[in-house]
Amino acid sequence: MSKSLLACISTALLAFGCAHAADTSLPPLDSIEQRVQPCIACHGKEGRATREAYYPRIAGKPTGYLVNQLLNFREGRRHYPLMTYFANLQNDNYLREIAEYFGTQRVPYSPPQPPKVSTAVLERGRLLVTEGDAALHVPSCRSCHGMRLLGVAPAVPGLLGVSQDYLTGQLGAWRIGTRAALAPDCMAKIVQRMRPDDVNAATAWLARQTVPDDTGPEQTFEHPPALDCGSIPHGDQSP
């Protein structure tokens, strides 16, 4: 770290400490609410983000999934300098505490995005998400991400309430190898089988969906996941 950056951080921390001491309405420095302030700077209040933002919603995501992603940034499976820097500074217990905080948030979702594609494209997206494509050996998104597409505890994320730009960007990262998960990496296999038009169709349909009032992930799989995924604990692969 350069001396100038270190000086900048030190000055910011000193100013923050003084401001915190003067404002008794702020949470204590040793509270979880204070520790997650760097997270909400990008991910929004309570981690809810917005559909227009590239930073994803983390509120209500399964705790195991959030822990996996923090470890992926720390261990080089995912690449984003700010997240890598943050994760490298924390121990496992601290990362889990942060993940549990955001995983328990139950806050409203933003309205769905208006469609920017044709009806035919949306229908193709619906079929991919709900039924998959046997000819391409692409399972439905529901087979792993839950019948409501809100994730499955403890480690599978929901796909609703996230912008199309973010979903497309992450699938693209898997395709070119700049994002990975624990082996066997089932998403890497799936996205390599999908055509670019299919990625656009699936993400457009997902971004257009209204999120149900009950925003929590499912607790079990209705059926075993279609593929063996290293990020899903072995004991949770059967209903």
Summary of the structure (lengths in Angstrom):
residues: 239
radius of gyration: 19.1
end to end distance: 47.9
largest distance: 63.8
contacts: 692
relative contact order: 0.14
helix: 51%
strand: 4%
